Each structure stands twice: as structure tokens, then as C-alpha cells.
Amino acid sequence: MASLSNLKQIPPLSSPTGVGHRHNYIPELEQYPTINLKNELLNPSAHRFSVGHSFIPVESESVPKRISRTFFDGGFWESLAEARSEKTREQAPLISKTADYIAYVLDLYSRFKLKVFPHTQQLSAERIAQYAETRDWVNSSVRYIAWHVHLFKLAIAGVDDVVRVYNKITDNNAGMGPVLKSPTQTQITCMAWRPLCAFELVVGCRQGLCFWIIDNNLHLGRTINPSHTLKHPDNLPISSLQWNKDGTLLATASIGDRAILIWHPDSKKLKPLKRLGPPGSLLSWSPCNEWIFAATVDRVFRVWKCHDRWTSDRWVCDGGNVQAACWSPYGRFLLFASTAEPILYRLQFVQLLLQSSKSDDKEVLPVADLNACTLDSSKHTLIGGTVQQLVWDPQGKYLVITFKSTNSIAIFRTYIQKYDLQISGGYYLNGQTTAEYPSFVCFQPLNKDNDRSVLTIGWSTGRIQFYALD
């Protein structure tokens, strides 16, 4: 079984530009944008031009027109708040009194609903953060990072509920693309580019799903609203989302709902996958399109068979819940870790391709000991503990692990054979300071713009680092 004690410090960082945050020197990485999200959060106007800032609000706007505009911009609740504002009370007292009565009736209904259905209470940000893939999701400058499957497009969601899109640096482009912000997009938890589609990005947030159509010509400003939105049937936040391989189906989970929802975005229809048990927290669609891994907020997790009438196999952890999981590049193996113990487990799916198998025949095996240990006696580098995130590179050579309470990144080497998986010691990677830790990590997919295992790291300082592992 692999261990963290066998990890070595990654080779020294070097770059002819003297930037000092890239592994050795790879010319292709010079075309990657330099990103520090904290700088943009502190001074967004210094980096991007916003279309909304170029228009001056109309002061002579009538009250009904202002409420109507607020409704179309922010939805019902925003328009109700506008109708009850001090400005509206001064200009139209009757409208404000009517809005107060509507708010009172809705409050009574909400209280009654909570007594009958207590599980429908609004989920707090702290509750969402408990199961988020991002470390310290509530305060982290970087909340999620998503690479386009086929193109050089990088979407980064920040704590300010803004999604910034970056492109490759060229002679005519500094790498900065459009900025996506909307009142219907708050508390972003996940997002993904649609496969086989150049311009569509879906964002999972408190309000549901926001679909953005991003035109290559949109560089100057901020798109005002997403192309369309889809809400959870119970108005719950989206905790996790995953596209299938060809982009025709979208799976979502919510920590307030027991069902996994399978959306048909083009027809805006959905199919709930219902089973008794706790609500879902994490989804991962296998690269071969055969299975969906679904973790819950409790010990139970399932693997759904996509092409067998959506049947599922059920497992139960010894304790805690599954915090992180990832598939091997061809979907033969699934790795996962729970919050109960610092052990990495393997679930094998090769036999399913050869013969039918019941869940009892598929054995869960421990493959790596992730207990915290000290690696460097001189610097007291502590690594390990409860897992925060697992990512496997698209070539199947490297497994990257981050942790909830220690700041170093573990990089294991993996060797995938037809019926076997071997994991051996690799490297560990630290931030620029001892206090800096990885908030979110992911690999850039292989495509015409990239043939390397490029690890993308969103550090707690807001710095985005690109690290080529081969």
C-alpha cells in the first residue's frame, strides 16, 4: 500500500522569465495567462471593462417600471424587496403596503411548510461548505475552476459570485475573456463546460443552474444575464454537476434532496433517480459514459448504471461520508476517500465489461495510507490527513490529493494495467509560503491545444498556478 512518507519534494521551480511559479521551463506554458484572483477581487475595474458601468440609472423611472425591471433582472424576491424599500414607501405607499401583506402571507406559508416538511429548510453557506470540493469554500477567493474539454478556455469562479473566463495569450489577446455575473447566480459551488460545444458553460449555484453562451467576440464587457436558467424542483442549491460524455445529459445533486436529477437541457426536461437514503453531495460521471458515482451526506454511496435502466449498486462506508472521488481515464477504476479515515480506497469495474456482476462481487480495497506525517525534518513539512480533493490526470500517470487541514499537495504516480492498478510514491508540492494552501485543483484535458498533464492549482491567496508534470 502506498504511503505519503515515500514522497519527495518536486524538482526546483525555474523559468527564464524569473516568475518562479512553473515547473522547469516549458515554452507552451508561456502562453498561459497570469492570474491572481485576489487582485481582481480588490480592484475589478483595473482589469475588465463592465458594460453595466457604462449606463447611468434613470432617476425619473416610475415605481411600477422600477419594480418590473427588478423582477426581470433579479427575480420575484428581488422585486418584492424593491417594492418594500424606503424609496418605494415614499413614492407609492399603497404598493409598499400591498408588498408587506404579500411578504407576511409568504412567511406564514414558509413557517407552516417547515413544520410539515422540516428537511426543506434553507441550507446555510456553512452547510454547503461542509460538502464542497473547494477547501474553505465560504472564504476562499477561488471557489471553482473548470477547463473546456476541447479548447483553451478556463473558467474560474470567485467568492464574489463572478465567473471569469481566460484564453490563451496571443499577440492580439492578453488572455482575459468575458466576465459572467448575474443576480440569479450566487454561492457558486460547481460548473462545467458542455462537451462537443464550443461556447456553453453551466454554473451550479444556490438558485439552480445558469447556462451561459459565451461568444468569442465578447471581450469588452459583462454579459448581463445567462441564456437561460433551470431551477431545482424544490428550489434547492446545486451541490454538484456532471455532463455525460457527449453533452446530451446533465446530472446534478443537492445536499437537500435525496434524488439525483438527470436533465435534458435542450428540452428542459428532467428525470429524478430516487432511492431511499440521505441526500446527495458529490457526482462523478465515468469517462466511458457507463456509470455515475454518487456520494451522499452520510455513509451511503451509490454507482448508477447509465445504460441499464438507471439501476444502482449501494455501498456503505465505515463512518463519515465520501468527500472526494475520481475515475481513471477509461473508467476501469474508481478511487475515493471518506471523512472518517485517511485511507484511499479503490473500486474496480473491469469485470463488469466481461460478465454481469453483483455489488457483493466488487471488492473495495485500500490502496494508500494518507495519515499525516512529516516529510522534511528541517522545515517540518506536514502532509496528509482527511482528504479534500482527488484528481487524476487524463493520461493516467499522476494522482493528485489535497487535504483539509494540511497545506501540501501530494502527487502519486499511477500505473494502470488492464486488470490492475499500482500506486507508488511521487512528489509533494508546497505553496509560496507555509500559510498558503490549495483551495481547488484540476487537470487541463488533453486536446489540440494541450498534450501534457498540466495541473491547475487555485491557491488560497487567489494565485492560479499551472504545473506541467511531464
C-alpha positions, -999 to +999 in steps of 0.1 A: +000+000+000+013+034-010+023+059+017+029+096+020+063+090+036+077+080+003+070+113-014+099+136-024+100+173-030+091+182-065+121+194-087+130+231-082+108+256-100+125+275-128+115+299-156+135+321-179+111+349-171+120+348-135+084+344-124+093+314-103+060+295-103+064+270-131+080+236-132+113+237-151+108+255-184+081+245-209+076+271-237+039+263-241+033+275-205+043+310-215+010+312-234-010+306-202-024+337-186-010+351-153-039+351-129-043+364-093-079+364-084-074+384-052-061+413-073-092+413-094-115+410-064-099+441-048-098+461-080-120+446-107-122+478-128-085+477-133-087+445-153-120+444-171-145+468-186-180+463-175-209+471-198-232+477-168-209+505-156-213+525-189-250+531-183-264+557-159-295+547-138-326+567-147-338+586-116-372+596-131-382+559-135-417+552-122-422+528-093-441+501-113-414+503-140-386+500-115-402+470-098-408+453-132-372+459-142-360+445-109-382+414-115-367+407-149-331+413-136-332+395-102-365+376-100-395+377-077-378+381-044-357+410-055-387+427-069-406+422-037-377+437-017-377+467-041-415+471-035-408+473+002-379+496+000-378+531+017-378+548-017-409+530-028-427+537+005-421+574-001-433+574-037-461+548-036-472+538+000-501+517-013-477+495-033-455+491-003-484+481+020-495+455-006-460+441-008-458+439+031-491+419+030-477+395+004-445+390+023-465+383+055-486+356+038-455+340+022-438+340+056-467+322+072-467+297+044-429+291+048-433+285+086-461+260+080-441+242+054-411+239+077-433+223+104-447+198+080-415+192+059-385+202+082-360+188+056-369+217+032-353+244+054-329+267+036-294+254+036-268+276+051-235+285+035-216+266+062-237+235+055-229+238+017-191+243+025-191+211+046-195+190+014-180+213-012-150+202-032-133+235-025-114+239+007-127+267+030-154+274+003-170+302+023-139+324+024-118+311-005-110+336-033-112+307-057-145+287-055-142+265-086-121+260-117-133+244-150-113+238-182-131+234-215-128+198-228-118+207-263-105+243-264-082+265-244-109+281-222-105+284-185-134+294-162-127+305-127-155+313-101-146+337-073-161+344-039-177+375-054-201+352-075-183+362-107-171+337-133-140+350-152-131+333-185-095+332-197-080+323-230-045+315-244-022+345-246-016+356-282-003+387-299-038+401-301-052+388-268-037+392-232-057+361-222-086+378-205-121+369-217-156+379-207-169+382-171-201+364-162-222+379-134-259+378-127-283+383-097-295+348-104-260+334-098-249+334-062-230+310-040-214+291-069-205+255-060-197+239-093-195+244-131-187+226-163-183+233-200-206+214-222-188+187-242-189+189-280-200+226-277-176+255-280-194+282-261-217+268-235-209+268-197-233+257-170-229+270-134-243+254-104-253+278-076-279+285-049-306+294-075-301+263-096-284+261-130-272+291-150-264+284-187-241+309-204-235+311-242-200+327-244-193+343-278-156+346-288-163+382-298-175+391-263-143+405-248-151+440-237-179+436-213-200+416-189-229+396-202-260+408-183-279+376-179-274+339-187-290+325-218-314+306-195-317+291-160-331+259-146-343+257-110-343+227-088-379+214-084-377+222-047-357+255-051-326+239-036-290+248-043-269+226-067-241+209-048-225+190-078-230+187-115-215+165-143-221+162-180-221+129-198-195+123-225-215+137-254-231+166-236-267+154-240-274+147-203-265+167-172-266+151-137-270+173-106-271+166-069-282+188-039-274+182-003-311+189+004-325+163-020-323+125-019-328+122-057-301+126-084-316+147-112-308+138-149-315+169-170-321+171-208-310+207-212-322+211-247-358+201-239-355+214-203-369+181-190-356+161-161-356+125-147-352+121-110-332+090-098-348+082-065-337+059-038-342+058+000-313+073+019-296+105+026-293+135+002-266+136-025-234+156-022-209+147-050-213+133-085-187+119-109-196+106-144-172+079-157-152+088-188-166+057-206-202+070-200-212+038-183-216+048-146-223+077-123-207+077-089-230+094-063-219+102-028-243+114+000-240+134+031-239+102+051-221+068+049-240+056+018-227+060-018-240+045-050-228+038-085-256+042-111-256+021-143-265+046-170-274+020-197-292-005-175-325+014-168-307+035-142-302+008-117-276+012-089-253-006-066-251+005-030-222+007-006-218+019+030-186+034+045-174+025+080-181+061+090-183+097+078-192+104+042-173+102+009-156+135+005-137+130-028-137+106-057-122+103-092-123+079-122-093+065-141-091+079-177-110+049-192-134+043-163-119+010-152-111+021-116-127+044-091-107+059-062-124+076-032-118+087+003-141+094+032-140+119+061-138+091+087-103+079+080-073+090+059-073+059+036-076+059-002-098+031-015-101+015-049-132+001-066-126-019-098-150-020-127-131-041-152-151-073-146-183-055-155-171-053-190-167-091-192-196-105-172-225-094-151-216-088-115-234-080-083-222-054-059-210-081-035-186-093-062-169-059-065-144-056-036-134-023-021-096-023-015-074+002+004-045+013-018-029+042+000-023+053+036-028+091+039-022+095+076-005+128+083+033+126+085+064+149+084+084+148+052+111+173+057+128+173+091+144+207+085+113+225+075+088+203+093+066+198+062+034+182+074+012+164+048-018+141+049-049+137+070-085+139+059-088+142+021-102+173+005-100+166-032-088+138-056-079+145-093-064+120-118-045+133-148-061+125-182-031+102-192-035+081-160+001+088-148-005+111-118-029+112-089-031+145-070-045+147-035-052+178-013-061+177+023-085+196+047-060+205+074-025+203+059-012+227+032+010+205+009-002+187-022+005+150-026+013+137-061+014+099-066+025+080-097-001+056-110+004+026-134-028+013-150-028-022-165-058-040-180-069-056-147-047-039-122-038-006-107-005+003-090+002+034-070+037+045-059+053+074-043+058+106-063+062+142-051+048+168-028+043+204-037+041+234-014+028+270-019+050+301-019+045+304+019+038+280+047+004+295+052-007+292+015-028+261+008-046+247-023-082+257-025-090+238-057-071+217-081-079+202-116-061+189-147-063+205-181-079+180-205-060+166-235-069+183-268-054+200-298-041+228-275-026+205-249-008+171-249+007+173-214-005+167-178-010+203-167-021+206-131-041+238-124-039+250-088-061+277-072-042+287-041-058+303-010-041+336-019-060+338-052-030+328-072-035+304-101-006+281-109-001+259-139+023+230-134+033+206-161+040+172-146+056+157-177 
